[in-house]
Amino acid sequence: MKSLGLLASVLALVFSTSAINLTHAGDTDSRKDIKAVKSDPLIRGAIVYKSYCSLCHGQRGDGKARATKLYGQGNLVITMGNNTPEYYDKIVRHGGSAVGRSRYMPAWEEELSDEQMSDVIEYLHVIENPEARGKAVFMTNCILCHGVKANGKGRASVMYDPPPADLTRSDKNDVYKKMIITQGGAAMGRSGVMPVWGLQLKEEEIDDVIAYLRTILVVPAPE
């Protein structure tokens, strides 16, 4: 009898949770929303940059990276000046020597596709913008739960009760946001489902995400 009672309780929980999820499911990101993110050259370019370029050029293109001691920061800083698009295509595709720059800059055409090289050049044009960098970090790490619009309506949001926070209406200041992103929800007395992003993201990336979150607020920014 006890086992039957336990089974009944479990089934009741499952069905009640399912009802909550189905109610919420209609509001979540659509496949079209996700496809739009995956099709954005800036987002794709950010992924290529982090995977292939940040080791030498740094997360922000400022030359502050693990390779700085080898090549010198000044040689690794990315400055998108008045050069032509052809110049940037040539240096990425054929390496530094092709444009009279450092021979240590490799030629990527044998490793990256034409689309990847085009995307990373698109990203380089916004790499000095913290909000743009932060958007790329958000879109590649946070949208599954918080949603493309950061409104808490991500594809996985139906799995959680309470649901992920609507970051467009957050009443938390930047200090709090950095703490909860870095340390995770449990450390702040919030949902333990919120990961400890400090183990996966660099501090610069977290700061950039916070800069992006400021731009999407639809309520007055908290102090």
DODO-498600 format. One line per 3 residues: number of its first residue (from 1); for each residue z, y, x of N, C-alpha, C. Coordinates in nm, 2 decimals, m for minus. Atoms other than C-alpha are relative to their C-alpha. Layout:
BEGIN
NUM = Z,Y,X,Z,Y,X,Z,Y,X; ...
//
This chain:
BEGIN
1 = 0.00,m0.12,0.08,0.00,0.00,0.00,0.00,0.13,0.09; 0.00,m0.11,m0.08,0.08,0.23,0.28,m0.14,0.03,0.06; 0.13,m0.02,m0.06,m0.26,0.17,0.44,m0.10,0.06,m0.10
4 = 0.08,m0.05,0.10,m0.43,0.24,0.11,0.03,0.15,m0.03; m0.03,m0.14,0.01,m0.24,0.57,0.08,m0.05,0.08,0.11; 0.05,m0.07,m0.12,m0.34,0.67,0.43,m0.15,0.02,m0.01
7 = 0.14,0.00,0.02,m0.70,0.58,0.35,m0.04,0.11,m0.10; 0.03,m0.10,0.10,m0.69,0.79,0.04,0.02,0.15,0.05; m0.03,m0.13,m0.06,m0.54,1.08,0.23,m0.12,0.05,0.10
10 = 0.11,m0.03,m0.09,m0.81,1.06,0.50,m0.13,0.03,m0.08; 0.12,m0.03,0.08,m1.09,1.04,0.24,0.01,0.14,m0.07; m0.01,m0.13,0.06,m0.95,1.34,0.06,m0.02,0.12,0.10
13 = 0.02,m0.10,m0.10,m0.94,1.54,0.38,m0.15,0.01,0.04; 0.14,0.00,m0.03,m1.30,1.44,0.46,m0.08,0.07,m0.10; 0.07,m0.07,0.11,m1.43,1.54,0.12,0.03,0.14,m0.01
16 = m0.04,m0.14,0.01,m1.24,1.86,0.11,m0.06,0.08,0.11; 0.07,m0.06,m0.11,m1.37,1.95,0.46,m0.15,0.02,m0.02; 0.14,0.00,0.03,m1.72,1.86,0.36,m0.03,0.11,m0.10
19 = 0.03,m0.11,0.10,m1.70,2.09,0.06,0.01,0.14,0.06; 0.00,m0.13,m0.07,m1.59,2.38,0.28,m0.12,0.02,0.08; 0.12,m0.01,m0.08,m1.87,2.31,0.52,m0.12,0.03,m0.07
22 = 0.12,m0.01,0.08,m2.13,2.28,0.25,m0.01,0.14,m0.06; 0.00,m0.14,0.06,m2.02,2.61,0.10,m0.04,0.10,0.11; 0.03,m0.09,m0.11,m2.05,2.78,0.44,m0.13,m0.02,0.06
25 = 0.12,0.04,m0.07,m2.36,2.60,0.55,m0.12,0.09,m0.03; 0.11,m0.08,0.03,m2.60,2.82,0.36,m0.01,0.13,0.07; 0.00,m0.12,m0.07,m2.50,3.12,0.56,m0.03,m0.01,0.15
28 = 0.01,0.01,m0.15,m2.55,2.98,0.91,m0.14,0.03,0.04; 0.13,m0.03,m0.06,m2.83,3.05,1.15,m0.10,m0.10,m0.04; 0.11,0.09,0.03,m3.16,2.90,1.05,m0.07,m0.04,0.12
31 = 0.08,0.05,m0.11,m3.40,2.71,1.27,m0.09,0.12,0.05; 0.08,m0.11,m0.04,m3.61,3.02,1.27,0.07,0.10,0.09; m0.08,m0.09,m0.08,m3.33,3.23,1.41,0.02,m0.06,0.14
34 = m0.02,0.06,m0.13,m3.27,2.98,1.69,m0.14,0.00,0.08; 0.13,0.00,m0.06,m3.65,2.96,1.76,m0.03,0.13,0.06; 0.02,m0.14,m0.05,m3.66,3.34,1.80,0.07,0.02,0.13
37 = m0.07,m0.02,m0.13,m3.40,3.33,2.07,m0.06,m0.08,0.11; 0.06,0.09,m0.10,m3.56,3.04,2.25,m0.14,0.05,0.04; 0.13,m0.06,m0.03,m3.89,3.23,2.24,0.00,0.13,0.07
40 = m0.01,m0.13,m0.06,m3.76,3.55,2.38,m0.01,m0.01,0.15; 0.03,0.00,m0.15,m3.90,3.60,2.74,0.12,0.04,0.08; m0.11,m0.05,m0.07,m3.59,3.79,2.84,0.11,m0.10,0.01
43 = m0.11,0.10,0.00,m3.35,3.51,2.74,m0.05,m0.12,0.09; 0.05,0.10,m0.08,m3.57,3.25,2.90,0.00,0.04,0.15; 0.00,m0.06,m0.14,m3.61,3.47,3.21,0.14,0.00,0.06
46 = m0.14,0.00,m0.05,m3.23,3.50,3.24,0.04,m0.14,0.04; m0.03,0.14,m0.04,m3.20,3.12,3.25,m0.06,m0.04,0.13; 0.07,0.02,m0.12,m3.46,3.10,3.52,0.07,0.07,0.12
49 = m0.07,m0.07,m0.11,m3.29,3.37,3.72,0.13,m0.06,0.04; m0.13,0.05,m0.03,m2.95,3.22,3.70,m0.02,m0.14,0.08; 0.02,0.13,m0.06,m3.09,2.88,3.80,m0.06,0.00,0.14
52 = 0.08,0.00,m0.12,m3.31,2.98,4.09,0.03,0.12,0.09; 0.00,m0.12,m0.08,m3.24,3.34,4.20,0.14,0.06,0.03; m0.13,m0.07,m0.01,m2.87,3.43,4.16,0.07,m0.05,0.13
55 = m0.07,0.05,m0.13,m2.76,3.22,4.47,m0.02,0.11,0.11; 0.02,m0.10,m0.10,m2.92,3.49,4.69,0.02,0.14,m0.05; 0.00,m0.13,0.05,m2.96,3.79,4.47,0.12,0.05,m0.08
58 = m0.12,m0.03,0.08,m2.63,3.77,4.27,m0.03,0.00,m0.14; 0.01,0.00,0.15,m2.57,3.76,3.90,m0.07,0.13,m0.05; 0.04,m0.13,0.05,m2.66,4.13,3.87,m0.12,0.05,0.08
61 = 0.11,m0.05,m0.09,m2.94,4.15,4.13,0.05,0.10,0.10; m0.05,m0.10,m0.09,m2.71,4.36,4.35,0.03,m0.06,0.14; m0.01,0.06,m0.14,m2.72,4.12,4.65,0.14,m0.05,0.03
64 = m0.13,0.05,m0.03,m2.36,4.02,4.61,0.01,m0.15,m0.05; 0.01,0.15,0.03,m2.39,3.64,4.63,0.04,m0.08,0.11; m0.05,0.09,m0.11,m2.31,3.34,4.83,m0.09,0.01,0.12
67 = 0.09,m0.01,m0.12,m2.61,3.40,5.06,0.01,0.14,0.07; 0.00,m0.14,m0.06,m2.51,3.76,5.14,0.03,m0.01,0.15; m0.04,0.01,m0.14,m2.35,3.66,5.47,m0.12,m0.04,0.09
70 = 0.11,0.05,m0.08,m2.67,3.49,5.58,m0.11,0.10,0.02; 0.11,m0.09,0.00,m2.92,3.76,5.49,0.03,0.15,0.00; m0.04,m0.14,0.01,m2.73,4.08,5.44,m0.03,0.05,m0.14
73 = 0.01,m0.04,0.14,m2.67,4.24,5.10,m0.12,0.09,m0.02; 0.11,m0.10,0.01,m2.92,4.52,5.16,m0.14,m0.07,m0.02; 0.13,0.07,0.01,m3.20,4.26,5.19,m0.02,m0.08,m0.13
76 = 0.00,0.08,0.12,m3.11,4.09,4.87,0.01,0.08,m0.13; m0.01,m0.08,0.12,m3.07,4.38,4.63,m0.14,0.01,m0.07; 0.13,m0.01,0.07,m3.34,4.38,4.36,m0.01,0.14,m0.06
79 = 0.03,m0.13,0.06,m3.48,4.73,4.28,m0.13,0.00,m0.06; 0.13,0.00,0.07,m3.75,4.75,4.02,m0.05,0.14,0.00; 0.05,m0.14,m0.01,m3.92,5.07,4.14,m0.13,0.02,m0.07
82 = 0.13,m0.04,0.05,m4.27,5.20,4.09,m0.11,m0.10,0.03; 0.10,0.10,m0.04,m4.45,4.89,4.21,m0.07,m0.05,m0.13; 0.08,0.05,0.11,m4.72,4.74,3.99,0.05,m0.14,m0.04
85 = m0.03,0.13,0.05,m4.68,4.43,3.78,m0.05,m0.11,0.09; 0.06,0.09,m0.09,m4.91,4.26,4.02,0.08,m0.03,0.13; m0.09,0.01,m0.12,m4.67,4.33,4.31,0.11,m0.10,m0.03
88 = m0.11,0.09,0.03,m4.38,4.15,4.14,m0.05,m0.14,m0.03; 0.05,0.13,0.01,m4.60,3.86,4.04,m0.03,m0.06,0.13; 0.04,0.05,m0.13,m4.72,3.83,4.39,0.12,m0.05,0.08
91 = m0.12,0.03,m0.08,m4.37,3.83,4.55,0.07,m0.12,m0.05; m0.06,0.11,0.06,m4.24,3.58,4.30,m0.08,m0.13,0.03; 0.09,0.11,m0.01,m4.54,3.36,4.32,m0.02,m0.05,0.14
94 = 0.04,0.04,m0.14,m4.62,3.37,4.69,0.10,0.03,0.11; m0.11,m0.02,m0.09,m4.30,3.48,4.85,0.00,0.14,0.07; m0.01,m0.13,m0.06,m4.18,3.78,5.05,m0.10,0.04,0.10
97 = 0.10,m0.03,m0.10,m4.43,3.75,5.33,m0.13,0.05,m0.06; 0.12,m0.04,0.06,m4.71,3.80,5.09,m0.01,0.15,m0.03; 0.00,m0.14,0.02,m4.60,4.16,5.03,0.07,0.08,0.11
100 = m0.06,m0.06,m0.11,m4.46,4.24,5.37,0.15,0.01,m0.01; m0.14,0.00,0.01,m4.10,4.17,5.27,0.05,m0.13,0.07; m0.07,0.10,m0.08,m3.85,3.91,5.40,m0.07,m0.14,m0.02
103 = 0.06,0.13,0.00,m4.00,3.57,5.49,0.10,m0.10,m0.06; m0.10,0.09,0.05,m3.68,3.41,5.36,m0.01,m0.01,m0.16; 0.03,0.00,0.14,m3.79,3.50,5.00,m0.11,m0.11,m0.02
106 = 0.10,0.11,0.01,m3.96,3.17,4.90,m0.11,0.02,m0.10; 0.10,0.00,0.10,m4.28,3.12,4.71,0.03,m0.10,m0.11; m0.05,0.09,0.11,m4.20,2.98,4.37,m0.11,m0.06,m0.08
109 = 0.11,0.05,0.08,m4.54,2.89,4.24,m0.01,m0.15,m0.01; 0.01,0.14,0.00,m4.51,2.53,4.34,0.12,m0.06,m0.08; m0.12,0.06,0.07,m4.17,2.49,4.16,0.02,0.05,m0.14
112 = m0.01,m0.05,0.13,m4.19,2.72,3.86,m0.13,0.01,m0.07; 0.12,m0.01,0.08,m4.44,2.73,3.58,m0.04,0.15,m0.01; 0.05,m0.14,0.02,m4.65,3.04,3.50,0.09,0.07,m0.10
115 = m0.09,m0.06,0.10,m4.43,3.10,3.20,0.13,0.04,0.06; m0.13,m0.03,m0.06,m4.11,3.08,3.40,m0.01,0.12,0.09; 0.01,m0.11,m0.09,m4.24,3.32,3.66,m0.02,0.13,m0.08
118 = 0.02,m0.11,0.09,m4.36,3.56,3.39,0.13,0.05,m0.06; m0.13,m0.03,0.07,m4.02,3.54,3.21,0.10,0.06,0.10; m0.10,m0.05,m0.09,m3.81,3.60,3.52,m0.04,0.14,0.04
121 = 0.04,m0.14,m0.03,m4.01,3.91,3.60,0.03,0.09,m0.11; m0.04,m0.08,0.12,m3.95,4.03,3.24,0.15,0.03,0.02; m0.14,m0.02,m0.01,m3.58,3.98,3.30,0.04,0.09,0.11
124 = m0.03,m0.09,m0.11,m3.58,4.16,3.63,m0.01,0.15,m0.04; 0.01,m0.14,0.04,m3.68,4.48,3.45,0.12,0.05,m0.08; m0.12,m0.04,0.07,m3.35,4.48,3.26,0.13,m0.04,0.08
127 = m0.11,0.05,m0.07,m3.13,4.33,3.53,0.11,0.10,0.04; m0.09,m0.11,m0.03,m2.96,4.66,3.60,0.08,0.05,m0.12; m0.07,m0.05,0.12,m2.85,4.70,3.24,0.10,m0.11,m0.04
130 = m0.11,0.10,0.03,m2.51,4.53,3.17,m0.01,m0.05,m0.14; 0.01,0.04,0.14,m2.57,4.52,2.79,m0.11,m0.11,m0.01; 0.11,0.09,0.01,m2.90,4.34,2.84,0.04,m0.13,0.07
133 = m0.05,0.12,m0.07,m2.75,4.10,3.09,0.10,m0.08,m0.09; m0.10,0.06,0.09,m2.46,4.04,2.85,m0.06,m0.07,m0.12; 0.06,0.06,0.12,m2.69,3.97,2.56,m0.06,m0.14,0.04
136 = 0.05,0.12,m0.05,m2.86,3.70,2.77,0.11,m0.11,0.02; m0.11,0.09,m0.02,m2.53,3.54,2.86,0.05,m0.05,m0.14; m0.05,0.03,0.14,m2.42,3.55,2.49,m0.10,m0.10,m0.06
139 = 0.10,0.08,0.07,m2.74,3.40,2.36,m0.02,m0.14,0.06; 0.01,0.13,m0.06,m2.73,3.11,2.61,0.13,m0.07,0.01; m0.13,0.06,0.00,m2.36,3.03,2.57,0.08,0.00,m0.13
142 = m0.09,m0.03,0.11,m2.21,3.16,2.25,m0.05,m0.02,m0.14; 0.06,m0.01,0.13,m2.45,3.14,1.96,0.02,m0.13,m0.08; m0.02,0.12,0.07,m2.38,2.78,1.87,0.11,0.01,m0.10
145 = m0.11,m0.03,0.09,m2.05,2.89,1.72,0.00,0.14,m0.06; m0.01,m0.14,0.05,m2.06,3.27,1.69,m0.13,0.05,m0.07; 0.12,m0.03,0.06,m2.42,3.28,1.58,m0.09,0.10,0.07
148 = 0.09,m0.09,m0.06,m2.73,3.47,1.68,0.04,0.15,m0.02; m0.04,m0.13,0.04,m2.60,3.78,1.51,0.14,0.03,0.04; m0.14,m0.01,m0.04,m2.25,3.72,1.65,0.09,0.02,m0.12
151 = m0.08,m0.02,0.12,m2.12,3.72,1.29,0.08,m0.13,m0.04; m0.08,0.12,0.02,m1.95,3.38,1.32,m0.07,m0.11,m0.08; 0.08,0.10,0.09,m2.24,3.19,1.14,m0.09,m0.09,0.09
154 = 0.08,0.09,m0.09,m2.36,2.97,1.43,m0.02,m0.13,m0.07; 0.04,0.13,0.06,m2.51,2.63,1.36,0.13,m0.10,m0.01; m0.11,0.09,m0.01,m2.18,2.46,1.46,0.12,0.06,m0.08
157 = m0.12,m0.07,0.07,m1.95,2.70,1.26,0.05,m0.08,m0.12; m0.05,0.07,0.12,m1.94,2.47,0.96,0.09,m0.11,0.04; m0.09,0.11,m0.04,m1.74,2.22,1.17,0.14,0.04,0.01
160 = m0.14,m0.05,m0.04,m1.44,2.45,1.22,0.06,0.07,m0.12; m0.08,m0.07,0.10,m1.17,2.57,0.99,0.14,0.04,0.07; 0.08,m0.12,0.03,m1.09,2.85,1.06,m0.13,0.01,0.07
163 = 0.13,m0.01,m0.07,m1.45,2.94,1.14,0.01,0.09,0.12; 0.00,m0.09,m0.11,m1.55,3.12,1.45,0.00,0.15,m0.04; m0.02,m0.14,0.04,m1.48,3.50,1.46,m0.13,0.07,m0.02
166 = 0.11,m0.10,0.02,m1.72,3.76,1.33,0.02,0.11,0.11; m0.02,m0.09,m0.11,m1.76,3.95,1.65,m0.05,0.14,m0.03; 0.05,m0.14,0.04,m1.94,4.24,1.48,0.10,0.08,m0.06
169 = m0.11,m0.07,0.07,m1.62,4.33,1.30,0.13,m0.03,0.08; m0.12,0.03,m0.08,m1.37,4.25,1.58,0.09,0.12,0.01; m0.09,m0.10,m0.01,m1.06,4.45,1.59,0.08,m0.01,0.14
172 = m0.06,0.02,m0.13,m0.98,4.34,1.95,m0.06,0.09,0.10; 0.06,m0.08,m0.10,m1.02,4.56,2.25,m0.06,m0.08,0.11; 0.07,0.07,m0.11,m1.21,4.48,2.57,0.10,m0.09,0.08
175 = m0.10,0.08,m0.08,m0.89,4.36,2.75,0.03,m0.13,m0.06; m0.03,0.12,0.08,m0.81,4.11,2.48,m0.12,m0.09,0.01; 0.12,0.08,0.00,m1.17,3.99,2.47,m0.02,m0.07,0.13
178 = 0.01,0.06,m0.13,m1.18,3.93,2.84,0.10,m0.11,0.02; m0.10,0.11,m0.01,m0.86,3.73,2.82,m0.03,m0.12,m0.07; 0.02,0.11,0.08,m0.96,3.51,2.54,m0.13,m0.08,0.04
181 = 0.12,0.07,m0.06,m1.31,3.44,2.69,0.04,m0.07,0.12; m0.04,0.06,m0.13,m1.16,3.37,3.03,0.09,m0.12,m0.02; m0.11,0.10,0.01,m0.86,3.17,2.92,m0.01,m0.10,m0.12
184 = 0.02,0.08,0.12,m0.98,3.02,2.59,0.09,0.03,m0.11; m0.08,m0.04,0.12,m0.84,3.04,2.24,0.14,m0.05,0.00; m0.13,0.05,0.01,m0.54,2.82,2.28,0.10,0.08,0.08
187 = m0.08,m0.08,m0.08,m0.40,3.03,2.56,0.05,0.13,m0.07; m0.02,m0.12,0.07,m0.41,3.33,2.32,0.06,m0.02,m0.14; m0.06,0.03,0.13,m0.25,3.15,2.03,m0.11,0.00,m0.11
190 = 0.11,0.01,0.10,m0.59,3.12,1.86,m0.06,m0.14,0.00; 0.05,0.13,0.01,m0.82,2.83,1.79,m0.03,m0.07,0.14; 0.02,0.07,m0.12,m0.82,2.57,2.06,m0.15,m0.05,0.03
193 = 0.14,0.03,m0.01,m1.19,2.51,1.99,m0.07,0.10,0.09; 0.06,m0.10,m0.09,m1.27,2.83,2.18,0.02,m0.04,0.14; m0.01,0.06,m0.14,m1.35,2.71,2.53,0.06,0.10,0.10
196 = m0.04,m0.08,m0.12,m1.21,2.83,2.86,m0.12,0.04,0.08; 0.12,m0.03,m0.06,m1.52,3.01,2.97,0.01,0.05,0.14; m0.02,m0.04,m0.14,m1.36,3.13,3.29,m0.03,m0.12,0.10
199 = 0.03,0.11,m0.08,m1.43,2.78,3.42,m0.15,m0.02,0.02; 0.14,0.02,m0.01,m1.80,2.81,3.36,m0.08,0.13,0.03; 0.06,m0.13,m0.02,m1.89,3.18,3.37,0.07,0.08,0.11
202 = m0.06,m0.09,m0.10,m1.84,3.42,3.66,0.06,0.12,m0.07; m0.06,m0.12,0.06,m1.63,3.73,3.60,m0.10,0.10,m0.04; 0.11,m0.10,0.03,m1.94,3.95,3.61,m0.07,m0.03,m0.13
205 = 0.07,0.04,0.13,m2.10,3.75,3.33,0.09,0.03,m0.12; m0.09,m0.03,0.11,m1.79,3.78,3.12,0.01,0.15,m0.03; 0.00,m0.15,0.01,m1.78,4.16,3.18,m0.12,0.04,m0.07
208 = 0.12,m0.04,0.06,m2.14,4.18,3.08,m0.01,m0.04,m0.15; m0.01,0.04,0.14,m2.08,3.98,2.76,0.08,0.10,m0.08; m0.08,m0.10,0.06,m1.81,4.23,2.67,m0.07,0.13,m0.02
211 = 0.08,m0.12,0.02,m2.04,4.52,2.73,m0.10,m0.02,m0.11; 0.10,0.02,0.11,m2.30,4.36,2.50,0.08,0.00,m0.14; m0.08,0.01,0.12,m2.03,4.29,2.23,0.03,0.14,m0.06
214 = m0.02,m0.14,0.04,m1.96,4.67,2.22,m0.12,0.05,m0.08; 0.12,m0.05,0.06,m2.32,4.73,2.12,m0.03,m0.05,m0.14; 0.03,0.06,0.13,m2.31,4.51,1.81,0.11,0.02,m0.10
217 = m0.11,m0.03,0.09,m1.99,4.64,1.65,m0.05,0.08,m0.12; 0.04,m0.08,0.12,m2.04,4.76,1.29,0.12,0.07,m0.05; m0.13,m0.07,0.03,m1.68,4.89,1.28,0.04,0.09,0.12
220 = m0.04,m0.09,m0.12,m1.52,5.16,1.50,0.06,m0.09,0.11; m0.04,0.08,m0.11,m1.45,5.02,1.84,0.15,0.02,0.02; m0.14,m0.01,m0.02,m1.08,4.94,1.90,0.03,0.06,0.14
223 = m0.04,m0.06,m0.13,m0.89,5.12,2.18,0.08,m0.10,0.08
//
